[in-house]
């Protein structure tokens, strides 16, 4: 009789663990689907989670500070330029992303 109760308890615990695991997988899937919808595609959402999110940090640039020099890659991927080369008397507008 003792063995039977223990076996029933083990089965109940396994069912509970599998249901919790299924619920977690479903929540993660729904979160990813929502993020994919908001970002436009699953590829964009994956790219943000894989590459951008781990590298995000709070910057130290304040209003009125000079822009930090960065190296930018053109949309064709062949040419590179430095921000310091483009800053001059006229305003400089940087657009990140594709809006086509």
C-alpha positions, 0 to 999 in steps of 0.5 A: 500500500505504501508503494502505491501511494508513493507511485501515485504521488510521483505521477501527480508531481510529474503531471504538475511539473509538465503542466507548469513547463507547458504553461511557461513555454506557452507564455514565452511563445505568446510573449515572442509572438507579441514582440514579433507583431510589434517589431514587424517580424519574428526575424526582427524580434529575434535579432533584437533579443539576440544582439541588441538587448544584451548590449544595451546600456545607459549612456552618459551623454547629456543634452548639450554634449558633443556627439561621441564619434562612432563609425557608421556603415552605409546601407550598401555595406561597402563604405564606412564613415565616421560621425566626426567627418559629417558634423559641421555647421548644418544639422545632421540627422541619423535615421536608424532602421528601414522604413520602406 
